[in-house]
Amino acid sequence: MLGVICDGVVEQTSPTTLECSDIWVMQSITPGFDPASLDPQLIAGAVGMGFFILLPLWAACYGGKQLIKSLNQSSK
């Protein structure tokens, strides 16, 4: 994508006219991020994979909590 850039100072001489104190230069620019360009299936897959990765961690913490709870009850 190409854009027009002023190397100097830009002045607005009228509501529709801009003047550059130096020269106008054509330069390639990268467009900003557009969330509409994302594929909904890829987003759903990434979110699902995130929860799938957290599931073993949650299960280990829950198992450890139950183990500690049972050890505390058996020692009383």
DSSP file (Angstrom, degrees, kcal/mol; ACC not computed):
  #  RESIDUE AA STRUCTURE BP1 BP2  ACC     N-H-->O    O-->H-N    N-H-->O    O-->H-N    TCO  KAPPA ALPHA  PHI   PSI    X-CA   Y-CA   Z-CA
    1    1 A M              0   0    0      0, 0.0    28,-2.8     0, 0.0     2,-0.3   0.000 360.0 360.0 360.0 135.5    0.0    0.0    0.0
    2    2 A L  E     -A   28   0A   0     26,-0.3     2,-0.3    24,-0.0    26,-0.2  -0.799 360.0-176.3-106.1 145.6    1.4    3.4   -0.9
    3    3 A G  E     -A   27   0A   0     24,-2.8    24,-2.9    -2,-0.3     2,-0.5  -0.937  26.3-119.6-134.7 159.3    0.9    6.7    0.9
    4    4 A V  E     -A   26   0A   0     -2,-0.3     2,-0.4    22,-0.2    22,-0.2  -0.888  32.9-175.1-103.0 126.3    1.9   10.3    0.3
    5    5 A I  E     -A   25   0A   0     20,-3.2    20,-3.2    -2,-0.5     2,-0.5  -0.952  20.0-135.6-125.7 140.4    4.2   11.8    3.0
    6    6 A C  E     -A   24   0A   0     -2,-0.4    18,-0.2    18,-0.2     4,-0.1  -0.817   3.5-158.3 -94.7 130.4    5.4   15.3    3.3
    7    7 A D  S    S+     0   0    0     16,-1.7    -1,-0.1    -2,-0.5    17,-0.1   0.674  80.7  31.4 -78.3 -17.0    9.1   15.7    4.2
    8    8 A G  S    S-     0   0    0     15,-0.3     2,-0.4     1,-0.1    -2,-0.1   0.097 112.2 -41.1-111.5-136.9    8.5   19.2    5.6
    9    9 A V        -     0   0    0     -2,-0.0    12,-2.1     2,-0.0     2,-0.5  -0.827  49.3-139.7-101.9 135.3    5.7   21.0    7.3
   10   10 A V  E     -B   20   0B   0     -2,-0.4     2,-0.4    10,-0.2    10,-0.2  -0.825  18.6-171.3 -97.0 129.5    2.1   20.5    6.2
   11   11 A E  E     -B   19   0B   0      8,-3.1     8,-3.2    -2,-0.5     2,-0.9  -0.956  20.3-138.3-118.9 139.8   -0.2   23.5    6.1
   12   12 A Q  E     +B   18   0B   0     -2,-0.4     6,-0.2     6,-0.2    -2,-0.0  -0.851  23.6 175.9 -96.8 106.6   -4.0   23.4    5.5
   13   13 A T  E     -     0   0B   0      4,-1.2    -1,-0.2    -2,-0.9     5,-0.1   0.760  69.7   0.0 -84.6 -26.1   -4.6   26.3    3.2
   14   14 A S  E >  S-B   17   0B   0      3,-1.3     3,-0.9     0, 0.0    -1,-0.1  -0.914  90.3 -86.6-148.6 173.8   -8.4   25.6    2.8
   15   15 A P  T 3  S+     0   0    0      0, 0.0     3,-0.0     0, 0.0    -2,-0.0   0.751 129.1  28.1 -58.8 -22.1  -10.7   22.9    4.1
   16   16 A T  T 3  S+     0   0    0      1,-0.0     2,-0.5    -4,-0.0    -4,-0.0   0.361 108.3  81.1-119.3   4.5   -9.8   20.6    1.2
   17   17 A T  E <   -B   14   0B   0     -3,-0.9    -3,-1.3     2,-0.0    -4,-1.2  -0.949  48.8-174.5-122.8 130.3   -6.2   21.7    0.4
   18   18 A L  E     -B   12   0B   0     -2,-0.5     2,-0.4    -6,-0.2    -6,-0.2  -0.963   8.2-161.8-117.4 137.3   -3.0   20.7    2.1
   19   19 A E  E     -B   11   0B   0     -8,-3.2    -8,-3.1    -2,-0.4     2,-0.4  -0.951   7.7-145.8-120.6 141.4    0.4   22.2    1.1
   20   20 A C  E     -B   10   0B   0     -2,-0.4   -10,-0.2   -10,-0.2     4,-0.1  -0.867   9.7-145.4-105.1 135.8    3.8   20.8    1.9
   21   21 A S  S    S+     0   0    0    -12,-2.1    -1,-0.1    -2,-0.4   -11,-0.1   0.733  93.2  20.2 -71.2 -21.0    6.8   23.1    2.6
   22   22 A D  S    S-     0   0    0    -13,-0.2     2,-0.3     1,-0.1    -2,-0.2   0.115 115.2 -51.2-115.1-129.8    9.1   20.6    1.0
   23   23 A I        -     0   0    0     -2,-0.1   -16,-1.7   -18,-0.0     2,-0.4  -0.850  45.0-116.8-115.7 153.6    8.1   17.9   -1.5
   24   24 A W  E     -A    6   0A   0     -2,-0.3     2,-0.4   -18,-0.2   -18,-0.2  -0.716  33.7-160.8 -83.6 137.0    5.5   15.1   -1.3
   25   25 A V  E     -A    5   0A   0    -20,-3.2   -20,-3.2    -2,-0.4     2,-0.5  -0.965  15.6-132.7-124.8 135.8    7.0   11.7   -1.3
   26   26 A M  E     +A    4   0A   0     -2,-0.4     2,-0.4   -22,-0.2   -22,-0.2  -0.756  35.7 171.8 -84.2 128.1    5.3    8.3   -2.2
   27   27 A Q  E     -A    3   0A   0    -24,-2.9   -24,-2.8    -2,-0.5     2,-0.3  -0.996  35.1-113.7-139.9 142.8    6.2    5.7    0.5
   28   28 A S  E     -A    2   0A   0     -2,-0.4     2,-0.3   -26,-0.2   -26,-0.3  -0.578  37.1-172.9 -76.4 136.7    5.0    2.2    1.1
   29   29 A I        -     0   0    0    -28,-2.8    -2,-0.0    -2,-0.3    -1,-0.0  -0.927  22.3-125.2-127.7 152.8    3.1    1.9    4.4
   30   30 A T        -     0   0    0     -2,-0.3   -28,-0.0     1,-0.0    -2,-0.0  -0.841  30.6-121.5 -97.0 132.5    1.7   -1.1    6.2
   31   31 A P        -     0   0    0      0, 0.0     3,-0.1     0, 0.0    -1,-0.0  -0.304  32.8-100.6 -68.6 157.6   -2.0   -1.0    7.0
   32   32 A G        -     0   0    0      1,-0.1     2,-0.2     0, 0.0     0, 0.0  -0.149  50.0 -75.8 -71.2 171.4   -3.1   -1.2   10.7
   33   33 A F        -     0   0    0      1,-0.0    -1,-0.1     2,-0.0     3,-0.1  -0.518  43.5-162.9 -72.9 132.4   -4.4   -4.4   12.3
   34   34 A D    >   -     0   0    0     -2,-0.2     3,-1.9     1,-0.1     4,-0.2  -0.945  10.9-161.8-119.8 108.8   -8.0   -5.3   11.3
   35   35 A P  G >  S+     0   0    0      0, 0.0     3,-1.5     0, 0.0    -1,-0.1   0.757  88.7  69.4 -61.3 -22.9   -9.7   -7.8   13.6
   36   36 A A  G 3  S+     0   0    0      1,-0.3    -3,-0.0    -3,-0.1    -2,-0.0   0.712  88.6  65.1 -67.4 -18.2  -12.3   -8.5   10.8
   37   37 A S  G <  S+     0   0    0     -3,-1.9    -1,-0.3     2,-0.1     2,-0.2   0.588  81.2 102.0 -80.7  -8.9   -9.5  -10.2    8.8
   38   38 A L  S <  S-     0   0    0     -3,-1.5     3,-0.0    -4,-0.2     0, 0.0  -0.495  78.1-118.9 -78.0 144.9   -9.2  -13.0   11.4
   39   39 A D     >  -     0   0    0     -2,-0.2     4,-2.0     1,-0.1     3,-0.4  -0.723  13.7-144.8 -83.3 122.6  -10.8  -16.3   10.7
   40   40 A P  H  > S+     0   0    0      0, 0.0     4,-2.5     0, 0.0     5,-0.2   0.836  99.5  55.5 -58.4 -33.4  -13.4  -17.2   13.3
   41   41 A Q  H  > S+     0   0    0      2,-0.2     4,-2.2     1,-0.2     5,-0.1   0.890 107.7  48.5 -67.0 -38.2  -12.5  -20.9   13.1
   42   42 A L  H  > S+     0   0    0     -3,-0.4     4,-2.4     2,-0.2    -1,-0.2   0.889 111.2  50.3 -68.1 -38.1   -8.8  -20.1   13.9
   43   43 A I  H  X S+     0   0    0     -4,-2.0     4,-2.6     2,-0.2     5,-0.2   0.940 111.4  48.1 -63.5 -46.8   -9.9  -17.9   16.8
   44   44 A A  H  X S+     0   0    0     -4,-2.5     4,-2.6     1,-0.2    -2,-0.2   0.901 112.2  50.0 -61.1 -40.9  -12.1  -20.6   18.2
   45   45 A G  H  X S+     0   0    0     -4,-2.2     4,-2.4     2,-0.2    -1,-0.2   0.902 111.0  48.4 -64.0 -41.5   -9.3  -23.2   17.8
   46   46 A A  H  X S+     0   0    0     -4,-2.4     4,-2.0     2,-0.2    -2,-0.2   0.912 113.3  46.7 -66.7 -42.2   -6.8  -20.9   19.6
   47   47 A V  H  X S+     0   0    0     -4,-2.6     4,-2.0     2,-0.2    -2,-0.2   0.927 113.4  49.3 -65.0 -43.7   -9.2  -20.2   22.5
   48   48 A G  H  X S+     0   0    0     -4,-2.6     4,-2.3    -5,-0.2    -2,-0.2   0.899 110.1  50.6 -61.6 -41.1  -10.0  -23.9   22.8
   49   49 A M  H  X S+     0   0    0     -4,-2.4     4,-2.2     2,-0.2    -1,-0.2   0.865 106.9  55.4 -65.7 -35.7   -6.3  -24.9   22.8
   50   50 A G  H  X S+     0   0    0     -4,-2.0     4,-1.6     2,-0.2    -1,-0.2   0.920 110.8  43.8 -62.2 -43.8   -5.7  -22.3   25.5
   51   51 A F  H  X S+     0   0    0     -4,-2.0     4,-1.5     1,-0.2    -2,-0.2   0.875 111.6  54.5 -68.9 -35.5   -8.3  -23.9   27.7
   52   52 A F  H  < S+     0   0    0     -4,-2.3    -2,-0.2     1,-0.2    -1,-0.2   0.869 108.1  49.5 -64.5 -36.1   -7.0  -27.4   26.8
   53   53 A I  H  X S+     0   0    0     -4,-2.2     4,-0.6     1,-0.2    -1,-0.2   0.857 112.2  47.9 -70.7 -34.5   -3.5  -26.4   27.9
   54   54 A L  H  X S+     0   0    0     -4,-1.6     4,-2.5     1,-0.2    -2,-0.2   0.721  94.7  77.5 -78.3 -20.7   -4.8  -25.0   31.3
   55   55 A L  H  X S+     0   0    0     -4,-1.5     4,-2.7     1,-0.2     5,-0.2   0.915  93.0  47.2 -59.3 -48.3   -6.9  -28.1   32.0
   56   56 A P  H  > S+     0   0    0      0, 0.0     4,-2.4     0, 0.0    -1,-0.2   0.879 112.2  51.7 -62.1 -35.6   -4.0  -30.4   33.2
   57   57 A L  H  X S+     0   0    0     -4,-0.6     4,-2.3     2,-0.2    -2,-0.2   0.934 111.8  45.9 -64.6 -45.3   -2.7  -27.6   35.4
   58   58 A W  H  X S+     0   0    0     -4,-2.5     4,-2.7     1,-0.2     5,-0.2   0.920 112.8  50.5 -61.7 -44.1   -6.1  -27.2   37.0
   59   59 A A  H  X S+     0   0    0     -4,-2.7     4,-2.6     1,-0.2    -2,-0.2   0.892 110.4  49.5 -63.2 -40.2   -6.5  -30.9   37.4
   60   60 A A  H  X S+     0   0    0     -4,-2.4     4,-2.5     2,-0.2    -1,-0.2   0.916 112.7  47.0 -65.5 -42.8   -3.1  -31.2   39.1
   61   61 A C  H  X S+     0   0    0     -4,-2.3     4,-2.3     2,-0.2    -2,-0.2   0.922 113.8  47.6 -64.6 -43.5   -3.9  -28.3   41.5
   62   62 A Y  H  X S+     0   0    0     -4,-2.7     4,-2.4     2,-0.2    -2,-0.2   0.913 112.9  48.9 -64.1 -43.0   -7.3  -29.8   42.3
   63   63 A G  H  X S+     0   0    0     -4,-2.6     4,-2.3     2,-0.2    -2,-0.2   0.904 111.5  49.5 -63.0 -42.0   -5.8  -33.3   42.8
   64   64 A G  H  X S+     0   0    0     -4,-2.5     4,-2.4     2,-0.2    -2,-0.2   0.897 110.3  50.9 -63.5 -40.4   -3.1  -31.8   45.1
   65   65 A K  H  X S+     0   0    0     -4,-2.3     4,-2.3     2,-0.2    -2,-0.2   0.917 111.8  46.9 -63.1 -43.8   -5.7  -30.0   47.1
   66   66 A Q  H  X S+     0   0    0     -4,-2.4     4,-2.4     2,-0.2    -2,-0.2   0.872 111.4  52.0 -67.0 -36.4   -7.8  -33.2   47.6
   67   67 A L  H  X S+     0   0    0     -4,-2.3     4,-2.2     2,-0.2    -2,-0.2   0.930 111.5  45.7 -64.6 -45.7   -4.7  -35.1   48.5
   68   68 A I  H  X S+     0   0    0     -4,-2.4     4,-2.3     1,-0.2    -2,-0.2   0.901 112.3  52.2 -63.8 -40.9   -3.7  -32.6   51.2
   69   69 A K  H  X S+     0   0    0     -4,-2.3     4,-2.0     1,-0.2    -2,-0.2   0.916 110.8  47.0 -62.2 -43.2   -7.3  -32.5   52.5
   70   70 A S  H  X S+     0   0    0     -4,-2.4     4,-2.0     1,-0.2    -1,-0.2   0.865 111.6  50.9 -69.1 -34.7   -7.4  -36.3   52.8
   71   71 A L  H  X S+     0   0    0     -4,-2.2     4,-1.3     2,-0.2    -1,-0.2   0.888 110.4  49.6 -68.3 -37.8   -4.0  -36.4   54.6
   72   72 A N  H  < S+     0   0    0     -4,-2.3     4,-0.5     1,-0.2    -2,-0.2   0.883 112.2  47.5 -66.8 -37.9   -5.2  -33.7   57.0
   73   73 A Q  H >< S+     0   0    0     -4,-2.0     3,-0.7     1,-0.2    -2,-0.2   0.864 110.8  51.2 -72.0 -35.4   -8.4  -35.6   57.8
   74   74 A S  H 3< S+     0   0    0     -4,-2.0    -1,-0.2     1,-0.2    -2,-0.2   0.756 105.2  56.7 -75.2 -22.9   -6.6  -38.9   58.3
   75   75 A S  T 3<        0   0    0     -4,-1.3    -1,-0.2     1,-0.2    -2,-0.2   0.608 360.0 360.0 -83.7  -9.4   -4.1  -37.4   60.7
   76   76 A K    <         0   0    0     -3,-0.7    -1,-0.2    -4,-0.5    -2,-0.1   0.470 360.0 360.0 -82.4 360.0   -6.9  -36.2   63.0
